[in-house]
Amino acid sequence: MRWRRISLCIFILTIFFLPSTDAKPFEHTENGKNIKIFIGEVSGYGEHELQSQFFDRFKEALGEVLGDFSTKGKITVVDDSWINGDISSEKDFSDIINLDSVRKNIHMDAIAYSPSFQKELANVKMIFYAEKIFGREYFWDDNKLAARKKMIGKPYHISPQLTNAAKTIGQEYGADYLLFCNLMDADIILKNSIFKMTKKLDEKPKQIRVISFFYLIDTKTGLVYEGYNFSDKTSQILNLLGQYGNDIDATKLLLAMFKAHSQRIVEDVYNEGTKVLSKGN
């Protein structure tokens, strides 16, 4: 009987000290937390259509920064198909959701539901999507728009339907969060040209501007943390010229600005975004 009592005690203690699967949204290592991220999409939904090379370079810069954080054990990217622009997946759960289209829809959902969304600064596809959700009259209602703006800076939810899709992706890939990047604008005016990107970028730019948004989504709740980055000639270019020299051409300067945006995005995701989302709204 005594050995039975001992076995029962061991069993109870074992159950008591088992780690809780719901206790923390990410693992902890010697270097701190390690979060698992699924990159949903890196695209552009701004009013100006950007050349594909912009997105390629932006993805490269973002991939480098994520790689640095991965090496330090801080971030694990659970799927790398986004880096080559191939959003198809080896995982087959098309009976649950169509992954290719749902990634884009979640991105547009995060943009549309954002308190900072401005229809006049979006492209036609994004405008149509937002009007389908809220109705065309919504964006002419000053009271509704004013109430929306009061929520800027606070986390918000995507739609229930796409929250379920985000949960499915999170479960299938073991991801704590989905990350979407919206490169709104990358505008270059060359010293001898008033046109955007009509010639080689091997001369010094007269003006350059990069605007990017990102959306970090908790896969369990559908709660969104939105981040914003803006760089132009008067702000960061002078700092970059100091780093690289006054002879830097437009190509190198653009890449440097993409790297700076990517660095700020990943740092904000890791340090602030996860903290805000863990508190809920």
VONU-708395 format. One line per 10 residues: number of its first residue (from 1); their letters; for each residue x, y, z of N, C-alpha, C. Coordinates in nm, 2 decimals, always signed. Example, Ala and Ser with C-alpha at 12.3 -4.5 7.8 and 13.67 -1.06 7.14 Angstrom:
2
1> AS> +1.32,-0.57,+0.78,+1.23,-0.45,+0.78,+1.32,-0.33,+0.78 ~ +1.28,-0.22,+0.71,+1.37,-0.11,+0.71,+1.29,+0.00,+0.79
***
This chain:
281
1> MRWRRISLCI> +0.08,-0.12,+0.00,+0.00,+0.00,+0.00,+0.09,+0.13,+0.00 ~ +0.20,+0.12,+0.07,+0.29,+0.23,+0.08,+0.34,+0.28,-0.06 ~ +0.38,+0.18,-0.14,+0.43,+0.22,-0.27,+0.32,+0.28,-0.36 ~ +0.20,+0.23,-0.34,+0.09,+0.29,-0.41,+0.07,+0.44,-0.37 ~ +0.08,+0.47,-0.24,+0.07,+0.60,-0.20,+0.18,+0.69,-0.26 ~ +0.30,+0.64,-0.26,+0.41,+0.71,-0.32,+0.39,+0.74,-0.46 ~ +0.34,+0.63,-0.54,+0.32,+0.65,-0.68,+0.21,+0.76,-0.71 ~ +0.11,+0.76,-0.62,+0.00,+0.85,-0.64,+0.05,+0.99,-0.61 ~ +0.14,+1.01,-0.51,+0.20,+1.14,-0.49,+0.29,+1.19,-0.60 ~ +0.36,+1.10,-0.66,+0.45,+1.14,-0.77,+0.36,+1.18,-0.89
11> FILTIFFLPS> +0.25,+1.10,-0.91,+0.16,+1.14,-1.02,+0.10,+1.27,-1.00 ~ +0.06,+1.31,-0.88,+0.00,+1.44,-0.86,+0.10,+1.55,-0.87 ~ +0.22,+1.53,-0.82,+0.32,+1.63,-0.84,+0.36,+1.65,-0.98 ~ +0.36,+1.54,-1.06,+0.40,+1.55,-1.20,+0.29,+1.64,-1.27 ~ +0.16,+1.61,-1.25,+0.06,+1.69,-1.31,+0.07,+1.83,-1.27 ~ +0.10,+1.86,-1.14,+0.10,+2.00,-1.09,+0.21,+2.08,-1.15 ~ +0.32,+2.02,-1.18,+0.44,+2.09,-1.24,+0.45,+2.08,-1.39 ~ +0.35,+2.02,-1.45,+0.35,+2.02,-1.60,+0.34,+2.16,-1.65 ~ +0.42,+2.20,-1.76,+0.41,+2.33,-1.81,+0.28,+2.36,-1.88 ~ +0.22,+2.47,-1.86,+0.10,+2.51,-1.92,+0.12,+2.55,-2.06
21> TDAKPFEHTE> +0.04,+2.49,-2.15,+0.05,+2.53,-2.29,-0.01,+2.67,-2.32 ~ -0.09,+2.72,-2.23,-0.15,+2.85,-2.26,-0.09,+2.96,-2.17 ~ +0.01,+2.93,-2.10,+0.07,+3.03,-2.01,+0.14,+3.14,-2.09 ~ +0.22,+3.11,-2.19,+0.30,+3.21,-2.26,+0.28,+3.19,-2.41 ~ +0.28,+3.30,-2.49,+0.26,+3.29,-2.63,+0.39,+3.25,-2.71 ~ +0.50,+3.26,-2.64,+0.63,+3.22,-2.71,+0.72,+3.16,-2.61 ~ +0.83,+3.10,-2.66,+0.93,+3.03,-2.58,+1.03,+3.14,-2.53 ~ +1.10,+3.10,-2.43,+1.21,+3.18,-2.38,+1.34,+3.11,-2.39 ~ +1.44,+3.18,-2.43,+1.58,+3.12,-2.44,+1.67,+3.20,-2.35 ~ +1.80,+3.17,-2.36,+1.90,+3.25,-2.28,+1.90,+3.39,-2.32
31> NGKNIKIFIG> +1.87,+3.42,-2.45,+1.87,+3.56,-2.50,+1.74,+3.63,-2.48 ~ +1.64,+3.57,-2.41,+1.51,+3.63,-2.40,+1.41,+3.55,-2.48 ~ +1.29,+3.62,-2.51,+1.18,+3.55,-2.58,+1.22,+3.51,-2.72 ~ +1.16,+3.41,-2.77,+1.17,+3.37,-2.91,+1.03,+3.35,-2.97 ~ +0.99,+3.44,-3.06,+0.86,+3.44,-3.11,+0.86,+3.38,-3.25 ~ +0.75,+3.31,-3.28,+0.74,+3.24,-3.41,+0.65,+3.32,-3.50 ~ +0.70,+3.36,-3.62,+0.62,+3.45,-3.71,+0.60,+3.39,-3.84 ~ +0.48,+3.40,-3.89,+0.45,+3.36,-4.03,+0.44,+3.49,-4.11 ~ +0.52,+3.51,-4.21,+0.52,+3.63,-4.30,+0.41,+3.61,-4.40 ~ +0.30,+3.69,-4.38,+0.19,+3.68,-4.47,+0.21,+3.73,-4.61
41> EVSGYGEHEL> +0.25,+3.86,-4.61,+0.27,+3.92,-4.74,+0.35,+4.05,-4.73 ~ +0.44,+4.07,-4.83,+0.51,+4.20,-4.84,+0.46,+4.26,-4.98 ~ +0.38,+4.36,-4.97,+0.32,+4.41,-5.09,+0.29,+4.56,-5.08 ~ +0.22,+4.62,-5.17,+0.19,+4.76,-5.17,+0.05,+4.79,-5.20 ~ -0.02,+4.86,-5.12,-0.16,+4.90,-5.14,-0.18,+5.05,-5.14 ~ -0.08,+5.13,-5.17,-0.08,+5.27,-5.18,-0.14,+5.32,-5.31 ~ -0.17,+5.45,-5.32,-0.23,+5.50,-5.44,-0.14,+5.49,-5.56 ~ -0.01,+5.49,-5.54,+0.09,+5.49,-5.66,+0.14,+5.34,-5.68 ~ +0.13,+5.30,-5.80,+0.18,+5.16,-5.82,+0.33,+5.16,-5.83 ~ +0.40,+5.07,-5.76,+0.54,+5.06,-5.75,+0.59,+4.95,-5.83
51> QSQFFDRFKE> +0.72,+4.97,-5.88,+0.78,+4.86,-5.96,+0.81,+4.74,-5.87 ~ +0.81,+4.63,-5.94,+0.83,+4.50,-5.86,+0.97,+4.50,-5.80 ~ +1.07,+4.57,-5.86,+1.21,+4.57,-5.80,+1.21,+4.63,-5.67 ~ +1.12,+4.73,-5.64,+1.11,+4.78,-5.51,+1.08,+4.68,-5.40 ~ +0.98,+4.59,-5.43,+0.94,+4.49,-5.34,+1.05,+4.38,-5.32 ~ +1.11,+4.35,-5.43,+1.22,+4.25,-5.42,+1.33,+4.30,-5.33 ~ +1.37,+4.43,-5.35,+1.48,+4.48,-5.26,+1.43,+4.50,-5.12 ~ +1.31,+4.54,-5.10,+1.25,+4.55,-4.96,+1.25,+4.41,-4.89 ~ +1.21,+4.31,-4.97,+1.20,+4.18,-4.91,+1.34,+4.13,-4.87 ~ +1.44,+4.16,-4.95,+1.58,+4.12,-4.92,+1.63,+4.19,-4.79
61> ALGEVLGDFS> +1.60,+4.32,-4.78,+1.64,+4.39,-4.66,+1.57,+4.34,-4.54 ~ +1.44,+4.31,-4.55,+1.36,+4.25,-4.44,+1.41,+4.11,-4.40 ~ +1.44,+4.04,-4.50,+1.50,+3.90,-4.48,+1.63,+3.90,-4.40 ~ +1.71,+4.00,-4.44,+1.84,+4.01,-4.37,+1.83,+4.04,-4.22 ~ +1.74,+4.14,-4.19,+1.71,+4.18,-4.05,+1.65,+4.06,-3.97 ~ +1.55,+3.99,-4.03,+1.49,+3.88,-3.97,+1.60,+3.77,-3.94 ~ +1.69,+3.75,-4.04,+1.80,+3.66,-4.02,+1.88,+3.69,-3.91 ~ +1.91,+3.82,-3.89,+1.99,+3.86,-3.77,+1.92,+3.82,-3.64 ~ +1.79,+3.85,-3.63,+1.72,+3.82,-3.51,+1.70,+3.67,-3.49 ~ +1.70,+3.60,-3.60,+1.69,+3.45,-3.59,+1.82,+3.39,-3.54
71> TKGKITVVDD> +1.93,+3.45,-3.58,+2.06,+3.40,-3.53,+2.08,+3.43,-3.38 ~ +2.02,+3.53,-3.34,+2.02,+3.56,-3.19,+1.92,+3.49,-3.11 ~ +1.84,+3.40,-3.18,+1.74,+3.32,-3.11,+1.62,+3.40,-3.07 ~ +1.59,+3.52,-3.13,+1.48,+3.60,-3.09,+1.35,+3.58,-3.18 ~ +1.37,+3.55,-3.30,+1.26,+3.53,-3.39,+1.28,+3.41,-3.48 ~ +1.18,+3.33,-3.50,+1.18,+3.22,-3.59,+1.07,+3.24,-3.69 ~ +1.11,+3.25,-3.82,+1.02,+3.26,-3.93,+0.98,+3.12,-3.97 ~ +0.86,+3.09,-3.96,+0.81,+2.95,-3.98,+0.79,+2.91,-4.12 ~ +0.79,+3.01,-4.22,+0.77,+2.98,-4.36,+0.85,+3.08,-4.44 ~ +0.93,+3.03,-4.54,+1.01,+3.13,-4.61,+0.97,+3.15,-4.76
81> SWINGDISSE> +0.85,+3.11,-4.79,+0.81,+3.12,-4.93,+0.79,+3.26,-4.97 ~ +0.76,+3.35,-4.87,+0.74,+3.49,-4.90,+0.86,+3.56,-4.96 ~ +0.98,+3.52,-4.93,+1.10,+3.59,-4.97,+1.12,+3.58,-5.12 ~ +1.07,+3.48,-5.19,+1.08,+3.47,-5.33,+0.96,+3.50,-5.41 ~ +0.86,+3.56,-5.33,+0.73,+3.59,-5.39,+0.64,+3.48,-5.42 ~ +0.68,+3.36,-5.38,+0.60,+3.24,-5.40,+0.52,+3.21,-5.27 ~ +0.39,+3.25,-5.27,+0.31,+3.23,-5.15,+0.23,+3.10,-5.15 ~ +0.26,+3.01,-5.24,+0.20,+2.88,-5.24,+0.27,+2.80,-5.13 ~ +0.21,+2.70,-5.08,+0.27,+2.63,-4.96,+0.27,+2.48,-4.99 ~ +0.37,+2.41,-4.93,+0.37,+2.27,-4.93,+0.26,+2.21,-4.85
91> KDFSDIINLD> +0.22,+2.28,-4.75,+0.11,+2.23,-4.66,-0.02,+2.24,-4.74 ~ -0.10,+2.13,-4.73,-0.23,+2.13,-4.80,-0.34,+2.13,-4.71 ~ -0.40,+2.25,-4.69,-0.53,+2.25,-4.61,-0.63,+2.34,-4.69 ~ -0.63,+2.32,-4.82,-0.73,+2.39,-4.90,-0.87,+2.36,-4.87 ~ -0.89,+2.25,-4.80,-1.03,+2.22,-4.76,-1.08,+2.31,-4.65 ~ -0.98,+2.38,-4.58,-1.01,+2.47,-4.47,-1.01,+2.61,-4.52 ~ -0.90,+2.65,-4.59,-0.89,+2.79,-4.64,-0.80,+2.78,-4.77 ~ -0.82,+2.87,-4.86,-0.73,+2.89,-4.97,-0.62,+2.98,-4.93 ~ -0.50,+2.92,-4.90,-0.39,+3.00,-4.84,-0.35,+3.12,-4.92 ~ -0.33,+3.10,-5.06,-0.28,+3.20,-5.14,-0.37,+3.33,-5.14
101> SVRKNIHMDA> -0.50,+3.31,-5.14,-0.59,+3.43,-5.14,-0.61,+3.48,-5.00 ~ -0.61,+3.39,-4.90,-0.65,+3.44,-4.77,-0.54,+3.52,-4.71 ~ -0.41,+3.50,-4.75,-0.30,+3.59,-4.70,-0.32,+3.73,-4.74 ~ -0.36,+3.75,-4.87,-0.39,+3.88,-4.92,-0.51,+3.94,-4.85 ~ -0.61,+3.86,-4.83,-0.73,+3.91,-4.77,-0.71,+3.96,-4.62 ~ -0.63,+3.88,-4.55,-0.60,+3.92,-4.41,-0.52,+4.05,-4.41 ~ -0.43,+4.06,-4.51,-0.35,+4.19,-4.52,-0.44,+4.31,-4.54 ~ -0.53,+4.29,-4.64,-0.63,+4.40,-4.67,-0.72,+4.43,-4.56 ~ -0.76,+4.32,-4.48,-0.85,+4.33,-4.37,-0.78,+4.42,-4.26 ~ -0.65,+4.39,-4.24,-0.58,+4.46,-4.14,-0.57,+4.61,-4.17
111> IAYSPSFQKE> -0.55,+4.64,-4.30,-0.54,+4.78,-4.35,-0.68,+4.84,-4.34 ~ -0.78,+4.78,-4.38,-0.92,+4.84,-4.38,-0.97,+4.87,-4.24 ~ -0.94,+4.78,-4.15,-0.99,+4.80,-4.01,-0.90,+4.89,-3.93 ~ -0.79,+4.93,-3.98,-0.70,+5.02,-3.91,-0.76,+5.15,-3.89 ~ -0.75,+5.21,-3.77,-0.80,+5.34,-3.75,-0.73,+5.45,-3.83 ~ -0.61,+5.42,-3.88,-0.54,+5.52,-3.96,-0.56,+5.51,-4.11 ~ -0.65,+5.41,-4.15,-0.67,+5.39,-4.29,-0.73,+5.52,-4.36 ~ -0.68,+5.56,-4.47,-0.73,+5.67,-4.55,-0.76,+5.62,-4.69 ~ -0.88,+5.62,-4.73,-0.92,+5.57,-4.85,-0.86,+5.64,-4.97 ~ -0.84,+5.77,-4.96,-0.78,+5.85,-5.07,-0.64,+5.82,-5.09
121> LANVKMIFYA> -0.57,+5.75,-5.00,-0.43,+5.72,-5.02,-0.41,+5.57,-5.06 ~ -0.52,+5.50,-5.08,-0.51,+5.36,-5.12,-0.53,+5.34,-5.27 ~ -0.49,+5.22,-5.32,-0.51,+5.19,-5.46,-0.65,+5.14,-5.48 ~ -0.69,+5.12,-5.60,-0.83,+5.08,-5.64,-0.87,+4.95,-5.57 ~ -0.78,+4.85,-5.57,-0.82,+4.72,-5.51,-0.85,+4.74,-5.36 ~ -0.77,+4.82,-5.29,-0.78,+4.84,-5.15,-0.91,+4.92,-5.12 ~ -0.94,+5.02,-5.20,-1.06,+5.10,-5.19,-1.18,+5.01,-5.20 ~ -1.18,+4.93,-5.30,-1.30,+4.84,-5.33,-1.32,+4.74,-5.21 ~ -1.21,+4.69,-5.16,-1.22,+4.60,-5.04,-1.28,+4.67,-4.92 ~ -1.23,+4.79,-4.89,-1.28,+4.86,-4.77,-1.42,+4.90,-4.79
131> EKIFGREYFW> -1.46,+4.94,-4.91,-1.60,+4.98,-4.93,-1.69,+4.86,-4.92 ~ -1.64,+4.74,-4.96,-1.72,+4.62,-4.95,-1.75,+4.58,-4.80 ~ -1.65,+4.62,-4.71,-1.67,+4.59,-4.57,-1.76,+4.69,-4.51 ~ -1.73,+4.82,-4.53,-1.80,+4.93,-4.45,-1.91,+5.00,-4.53 ~ -1.91,+4.98,-4.66,-2.01,+5.05,-4.74,-1.95,+5.19,-4.79 ~ -1.99,+5.23,-4.91,-1.93,+5.36,-4.96,-1.96,+5.48,-4.88 ~ -2.08,+5.48,-4.82,-2.13,+5.60,-4.74,-2.05,+5.62,-4.62 ~ -1.99,+5.51,-4.56,-1.92,+5.52,-4.44,-1.80,+5.62,-4.45 ~ -1.74,+5.62,-4.56,-1.62,+5.71,-4.58,-1.65,+5.85,-4.61 ~ -1.78,+5.88,-4.61,-1.83,+6.02,-4.62,-1.89,+6.07,-4.50
141> DDNKLAARKK> -1.90,+5.98,-4.39,-1.96,+6.02,-4.27,-1.85,+6.07,-4.17 ~ -1.85,+6.20,-4.15,-1.75,+6.27,-4.07,-1.75,+6.22,-3.93 ~ -1.86,+6.19,-3.87,-1.87,+6.14,-3.73,-1.80,+6.01,-3.72 ~ -1.83,+5.92,-3.81,-1.77,+5.78,-3.81,-1.62,+5.79,-3.83 ~ -1.58,+5.87,-3.92,-1.44,+5.89,-3.94,-1.36,+5.95,-3.82 ~ -1.43,+6.05,-3.76,-1.37,+6.11,-3.64,-1.36,+6.01,-3.53 ~ -1.46,+5.92,-3.51,-1.46,+5.82,-3.40,-1.35,+5.72,-3.43 ~ -1.33,+5.69,-3.56,-1.22,+5.59,-3.60,-1.09,+5.65,-3.57 ~ -1.06,+5.78,-3.60,-0.93,+5.84,-3.58,-0.89,+5.84,-3.43 ~ -0.99,+5.85,-3.34,-0.96,+5.85,-3.20,-0.90,+5.72,-3.15
151> MIGKPYHISP> -0.91,+5.61,-3.23,-0.85,+5.48,-3.20,-0.71,+5.46,-3.25 ~ -0.66,+5.56,-3.32,-0.52,+5.55,-3.38,-0.42,+5.52,-3.27 ~ -0.34,+5.42,-3.29,-0.23,+5.39,-3.19,-0.28,+5.28,-3.10 ~ -0.40,+5.23,-3.11,-0.45,+5.13,-3.02,-0.47,+5.00,-3.10 ~ -0.45,+4.88,-3.04,-0.47,+4.76,-3.12,-0.62,+4.74,-3.15 ~ -0.64,+4.67,-3.26,-0.78,+4.65,-3.31,-0.79,+4.51,-3.37 ~ -0.91,+4.46,-3.40,-0.94,+4.33,-3.45,-0.97,+4.33,-3.60 ~ -0.92,+4.22,-3.67,-0.97,+4.20,-3.80,-1.11,+4.13,-3.79 ~ -1.17,+4.10,-3.91,-1.30,+4.04,-3.90,-1.30,+3.90,-3.84 ~ -1.41,+3.86,-3.79,-1.42,+3.72,-3.73,-1.38,+3.61,-3.82
161> QLTNAAKTIG> -1.43,+3.62,-3.95,-1.40,+3.52,-4.05,-1.25,+3.50,-4.07 ~ -1.18,+3.62,-4.09,-1.04,+3.61,-4.11,-0.96,+3.59,-3.98 ~ -1.02,+3.61,-3.87,-0.95,+3.57,-3.74,-0.95,+3.42,-3.73 ~ -1.05,+3.35,-3.78,-1.05,+3.21,-3.78,-0.94,+3.16,-3.88 ~ -0.93,+3.23,-3.99,-0.83,+3.19,-4.09,-0.69,+3.21,-4.03 ~ -0.67,+3.31,-3.96,-0.54,+3.34,-3.89,-0.51,+3.23,-3.79 ~ -0.61,+3.19,-3.72,-0.59,+3.08,-3.62,-0.55,+2.95,-3.69 ~ -0.61,+2.92,-3.80,-0.58,+2.80,-3.88,-0.43,+2.81,-3.92 ~ -0.39,+2.92,-3.98,-0.25,+2.93,-4.02,-0.16,+2.92,-3.90 ~ -0.19,+2.98,-3.79,-0.11,+2.97,-3.67,-0.09,+2.83,-3.62
171> QEYGADYLLF> -0.20,+2.75,-3.63,-0.20,+2.62,-3.58,-0.12,+2.53,-3.68 ~ -0.14,+2.55,-3.81,-0.07,+2.46,-3.90,+0.08,+2.49,-3.91 ~ +0.12,+2.61,-3.88,+0.26,+2.64,-3.89,+0.33,+2.66,-3.76 ~ +0.25,+2.65,-3.65,+0.31,+2.68,-3.52,+0.35,+2.82,-3.50 ~ +0.27,+2.92,-3.55,+0.31,+3.06,-3.55,+0.23,+3.13,-3.44 ~ +0.31,+3.21,-3.37,+0.24,+3.30,-3.27,+0.17,+3.42,-3.33 ~ +0.24,+3.47,-3.44,+0.19,+3.59,-3.51,+0.20,+3.58,-3.66 ~ +0.12,+3.66,-3.73,+0.13,+3.68,-3.87,+0.19,+3.82,-3.89 ~ +0.28,+3.84,-3.98,+0.33,+3.97,-4.01,+0.31,+4.01,-4.16 ~ +0.25,+4.13,-4.18,+0.23,+4.18,-4.31,+0.29,+4.32,-4.33
181> CNLMDADIIL> +0.36,+4.34,-4.44,+0.42,+4.47,-4.46,+0.36,+4.54,-4.59 ~ +0.32,+4.66,-4.57,+0.26,+4.74,-4.68,+0.36,+4.85,-4.72 ~ +0.43,+4.84,-4.83,+0.52,+4.94,-4.88,+0.43,+5.04,-4.96 ~ +0.39,+5.15,-4.89,+0.30,+5.24,-4.95,+0.36,+5.33,-5.06 ~ +0.48,+5.37,-5.04,+0.54,+5.46,-5.14,+0.69,+5.45,-5.13 ~ +0.75,+5.45,-5.25,+0.90,+5.46,-5.26,+0.92,+5.55,-5.38 ~ +0.94,+5.68,-5.35,+0.94,+5.78,-5.46,+1.08,+5.84,-5.47 ~ +1.14,+5.84,-5.59,+1.27,+5.90,-5.61,+1.26,+6.00,-5.72 ~ +1.32,+6.12,-5.69,+1.33,+6.22,-5.79,+1.48,+6.25,-5.82 ~ +1.53,+6.22,-5.94,+1.67,+6.23,-5.97,+1.70,+6.38,-5.99
191> KNSIFKMTKK> +1.83,+6.41,-5.98,+1.88,+6.54,-5.99,+1.85,+6.60,-6.13 ~ +1.85,+6.52,-6.24,+1.83,+6.56,-6.37,+1.71,+6.51,-6.44 ~ +1.61,+6.47,-6.35,+1.49,+6.42,-6.41,+1.37,+6.44,-6.31 ~ +1.26,+6.47,-6.36,+1.14,+6.49,-6.28,+1.05,+6.37,-6.28 ~ +1.09,+6.26,-6.35,+1.01,+6.14,-6.36,+1.06,+6.04,-6.26 ~ +0.96,+5.95,-6.22,+0.99,+5.84,-6.13,+1.06,+5.72,-6.20 ~ +1.17,+5.69,-6.16,+1.24,+5.57,-6.21,+1.24,+5.55,-6.36 ~ +1.26,+5.65,-6.43,+1.27,+5.64,-6.58,+1.41,+5.62,-6.63 ~ +1.50,+5.62,-6.55,+1.64,+5.59,-6.59,+1.72,+5.52,-6.48 ~ +1.84,+5.49,-6.51,+1.92,+5.42,-6.41,+1.94,+5.50,-6.28
201> LDEKPKQIRV> +1.95,+5.44,-6.17,+1.96,+5.51,-6.04,+2.11,+5.52,-6.00 ~ +2.19,+5.56,-6.10,+2.34,+5.56,-6.07,+2.38,+5.71,-6.05 ~ +2.29,+5.80,-6.02,+2.33,+5.93,-5.99,+2.27,+5.97,-5.86 ~ +2.31,+6.08,-5.81,+2.27,+6.13,-5.68,+2.13,+6.18,-5.68 ~ +2.04,+6.13,-5.59,+1.90,+6.17,-5.60,+1.88,+6.31,-5.54 ~ +1.78,+6.38,-5.60,+1.74,+6.51,-5.55,+1.65,+6.50,-5.43 ~ +1.56,+6.40,-5.44,+1.47,+6.37,-5.33,+1.43,+6.23,-5.33 ~ +1.41,+6.17,-5.21,+1.37,+6.03,-5.20,+1.28,+6.02,-5.08 ~ +1.18,+5.93,-5.09,+1.08,+5.91,-4.98,+1.04,+5.77,-4.98 ~ +1.03,+5.71,-4.86,+0.98,+5.58,-4.84,+0.88,+5.58,-4.72
211> ISFFYLIDTK> +0.77,+5.52,-4.75,+0.66,+5.51,-4.65,+0.62,+5.36,-4.64 ~ +0.62,+5.31,-4.52,+0.58,+5.17,-4.50,+0.50,+5.15,-4.37 ~ +0.40,+5.06,-4.38,+0.32,+5.02,-4.27,+0.35,+4.87,-4.24 ~ +0.33,+4.83,-4.12,+0.33,+4.68,-4.10,+0.22,+4.65,-4.00 ~ +0.18,+4.52,-4.01,+0.06,+4.47,-3.92,+0.10,+4.34,-3.86 ~ +0.11,+4.34,-3.73,+0.14,+4.22,-3.65,+0.01,+4.17,-3.60 ~ -0.03,+4.04,-3.63,-0.15,+3.99,-3.59,-0.13,+3.87,-3.50 ~ -0.20,+3.87,-3.38,-0.20,+3.76,-3.29,-0.28,+3.64,-3.35 ~ -0.23,+3.53,-3.38,-0.30,+3.42,-3.44,-0.41,+3.36,-3.35 ~ -0.40,+3.38,-3.22,-0.51,+3.33,-3.14,-0.63,+3.42,-3.12
221> TGLVYEGYNF> -0.61,+3.55,-3.14,-0.71,+3.64,-3.11,-0.76,+3.73,-3.23 ~ -0.67,+3.74,-3.33,-0.70,+3.83,-3.44,-0.68,+3.97,-3.41 ~ -0.61,+4.00,-3.30,-0.58,+4.14,-3.26,-0.46,+4.19,-3.34 ~ -0.46,+4.32,-3.38,-0.36,+4.37,-3.47,-0.29,+4.48,-3.40 ~ -0.15,+4.48,-3.42,-0.07,+4.59,-3.38,-0.02,+4.65,-3.51 ~ -0.04,+4.78,-3.53,+0.00,+4.85,-3.65,+0.12,+4.94,-3.63 ~ +0.22,+4.94,-3.72,+0.33,+5.02,-3.71,+0.35,+5.10,-3.84 ~ +0.42,+5.22,-3.83,+0.43,+5.31,-3.94,+0.57,+5.37,-3.94 ~ +0.63,+5.37,-4.07,+0.76,+5.43,-4.09,+0.76,+5.53,-4.20 ~ +0.83,+5.64,-4.18,+0.83,+5.74,-4.29,+0.98,+5.80,-4.29
231> SDKTSQILNL> +1.04,+5.80,-4.41,+1.17,+5.85,-4.43,+1.17,+5.94,-4.55 ~ +1.22,+6.06,-4.54,+1.24,+6.15,-4.66,+1.37,+6.22,-4.66 ~ +1.39,+6.31,-4.75,+1.52,+6.38,-4.77,+1.55,+6.46,-4.64 ~ +1.45,+6.52,-4.58,+1.48,+6.61,-4.47,+1.51,+6.54,-4.34 ~ +1.47,+6.41,-4.33,+1.49,+6.34,-4.21,+1.61,+6.24,-4.21 ~ +1.59,+6.13,-4.28,+1.70,+6.03,-4.26,+1.80,+6.03,-4.37 ~ +1.78,+6.09,-4.48,+1.87,+6.09,-4.59,+2.01,+6.16,-4.55 ~ +2.00,+6.27,-4.47,+2.12,+6.33,-4.43,+2.20,+6.24,-4.34 ~ +2.13,+6.17,-4.25,+2.21,+6.07,-4.17,+2.27,+5.96,-4.25 ~ +2.20,+5.91,-4.35,+2.26,+5.81,-4.44,+2.38,+5.86,-4.52
241> LGQYGNDIDA> +2.36,+5.99,-4.57,+2.48,+6.05,-4.64,+2.60,+6.06,-4.55 ~ +2.58,+6.08,-4.42,+2.69,+6.09,-4.33,+2.75,+5.95,-4.31 ~ +2.67,+5.84,-4.32,+2.73,+5.71,-4.31,+2.80,+5.66,-4.43 ~ +2.74,+5.69,-4.55,+2.79,+5.63,-4.67,+2.87,+5.73,-4.76 ~ +2.87,+5.86,-4.73,+2.94,+5.96,-4.80,+2.85,+6.03,-4.90 ~ +2.88,+6.15,-4.94,+2.80,+6.23,-5.03,+2.79,+6.18,-5.17 ~ +2.88,+6.08,-5.21,+2.88,+6.03,-5.35,+2.78,+5.91,-5.36 ~ +2.71,+5.88,-5.26,+2.62,+5.76,-5.27,+2.51,+5.79,-5.38 ~ +2.49,+5.69,-5.46,+2.39,+5.71,-5.57,+2.25,+5.67,-5.52 ~ +2.15,+5.68,-5.61,+2.01,+5.66,-5.56,+1.99,+5.52,-5.53
251> TKLLLAMFKA> +2.05,+5.42,-5.60,+2.03,+5.28,-5.58,+2.07,+5.24,-5.44 ~ +2.19,+5.28,-5.40,+2.25,+5.25,-5.27,+2.17,+5.32,-5.16 ~ +2.13,+5.44,-5.18,+2.06,+5.51,-5.08,+1.92,+5.45,-5.06 ~ +1.85,+5.41,-5.17,+1.72,+5.34,-5.15,+1.74,+5.21,-5.07 ~ +1.84,+5.13,-5.10,+1.86,+5.01,-5.03,+1.89,+5.03,-4.89 ~ +1.96,+5.14,-4.86,+1.99,+5.17,-4.72,+1.87,+5.21,-4.64 ~ +1.78,+5.28,-4.71,+1.65,+5.33,-4.65,+1.56,+5.21,-4.63 ~ +1.56,+5.11,-4.72,+1.48,+4.99,-4.70,+1.54,+4.91,-4.58 ~ +1.67,+4.91,-4.57,+1.73,+4.84,-4.46,+1.69,+4.90,-4.32 ~ +1.69,+5.04,-4.33,+1.65,+5.11,-4.20,+1.51,+5.09,-4.17
261> HSQRIVEDVY> +1.42,+5.08,-4.27,+1.28,+5.06,-4.24,+1.26,+4.91,-4.19 ~ +1.33,+4.82,-4.25,+1.32,+4.68,-4.20,+1.37,+4.66,-4.06 ~ +1.48,+4.73,-4.03,+1.53,+4.73,-3.89,+1.43,+4.78,-3.79 ~ +1.37,+4.89,-3.82,+1.27,+4.95,-3.73,+1.15,+4.86,-3.72 ~ +1.10,+4.80,-3.83,+0.99,+4.71,-3.83,+1.01,+4.59,-3.74 ~ +1.12,+4.52,-3.76,+1.15,+4.40,-3.68,+1.17,+4.43,-3.53 ~ +1.24,+4.54,-3.50,+1.26,+4.58,-3.36,+1.13,+4.62,-3.30 ~ +1.04,+4.69,-3.37,+0.92,+4.73,-3.31,+0.83,+4.60,-3.29 ~ +0.83,+4.51,-3.39,+0.76,+4.39,-3.37,+0.80,+4.31,-3.24 ~ +0.93,+4.30,-3.23,+0.98,+4.22,-3.12,+0.97,+4.29,-2.98
271> NEGTKVLSKG> +0.99,+4.42,-2.98,+1.00,+4.49,-2.85,+0.86,+4.54,-2.81 ~ +0.79,+4.61,-2.90,+0.66,+4.67,-2.86,+0.54,+4.59,-2.91 ~ +0.54,+4.55,-3.03,+0.42,+4.48,-3.08,+0.38,+4.36,-3.00 ~ +0.47,+4.27,-2.97,+0.43,+4.15,-2.89,+0.38,+4.19,-2.75 ~ +0.44,+4.30,-2.69,+0.40,+4.34,-2.56,+0.26,+4.40,-2.56 ~ +0.23,+4.48,-2.66,+0.09,+4.54,-2.67,-0.01,+4.43,-2.69 ~ +0.02,+4.34,-2.78,-0.08,+4.23,-2.82,-0.10,+4.14,-2.70 ~ +0.00,+4.11,-2.62,-0.01,+4.03,-2.50,-0.11,+4.08,-2.40 ~ -0.13,+4.22,-2.40,-0.22,+4.28,-2.30,-0.36,+4.28,-2.35 ~ -0.38,+4.25,-2.48,-0.51,+4.26,-2.54,-0.56,+4.41,-2.56
281> N> -0.69,+4.43,-2.57,-0.74,+4.57,-2.59,-0.85,+4.60,-2.49
***
